[in-house]
């Protein structure tokens, strides 16, 4: 029994020494290691986003583990993303507009990662006989943070929590027009045949990029990300 105790103590001592199994398993959790760098990604009122945005997020989730630093992608509501970016000292945000927050300090920007386009959609019979009168326009919750609502003439704005909800409001006559991206890109598959674009050109194009408060770590992160993104484009 005594010999068994000696063997147990020897094994335990080996595990706790530098280079041992236990030490190696816990090195990444040392108290002195910096916390993960978080990239807060705003999702405007729904769990789905425009096609370009969704593709970019998917690529970032694959690229982040390959970078030489611990980076976490946090999908959160728009206002929380802005709050975290304005409050935390070292933080990043996936910005779909180029200036989501009022932060005035030095920043570092990534290359453009996505482009999301939106059109004004109406019922086909309305499109055939357009009216110059102001309309009730439906849009997604949080849209006012991404574009100036005043750029579209509307007597009233009606907000929905999903793009499917916007489609239902238009079909029911609750609104006269809605803001949508292209089909198959949001939380709907296809549009009913009687819903058409009011104009050929989109009224809104959102360029997505990552903005970080400037620090040595965020500058290194953006540099590594841009290089990895460029490599991904070349290989595809």
Steps between C-alpha positions, in 0.01 A plus 500: 500500500786735585660438160172583328486834683854582391415422136188721524699794639767466232238499222321800652827692527578431132159626394546827684851576376550733199462295185285242676152404379315707762719806448459486123124472527472811715756733341231673291305591814775675693376802700747731324384421147299778327124454460366414154463787256127523429344606171140600571287432194163679486201303375222750415186366663522147360723194507563527125677770305561594139674243279832687489497542878417132563779384269753731666405382850536136392847571359607688814392209719733278298788749492511611866632165635792523254616843620793535744279643776181408685209678324132437568206590274198612706161514319286746697215749442603826334472726804696261722779480240525879497488519881780246539715675240457837667556364853784246483860628472629246246225373272385467139167521319384366164372824353246484219483875449848630562414702810262314730615664822605846615846386613744782413831341596764347271382192313630235264285367213502175311456472127145486363356159585147516361251708304128475582243663272137585574210597277155641561238236417132559420204297373505454122169682450635804684820492295291508181338828608746674734390783723709796610319514834685410816462139607507279802829313475594189693856428605691281745548596865831685537508620139520862615851425627616401152345763276324834517127431493453847355651391168172322419177696491273337755199631685554224758764237574381160621759265655508119495722251682559289188507536123226241476292734715562783255374286212184416695437869575531589133268221387239594761500866397627622836785676319544627145865400459777311684880501500648161406820352371510253211302178526658193665726718713296586808252298705280419200559275201317669213268797464140462381465582131291809570780668701747692281776757532381859480823604323782322321773657713533420872427790734765376745839326475673410826874435496603269783838524671646446846581811706716476810612747762867543423754308705804287425287186520215626279749626240662156494156338475386712203832445322473122545132497403553701181781267395294188575197645317710583194638147500147358520389706200801390295438133578132526407 
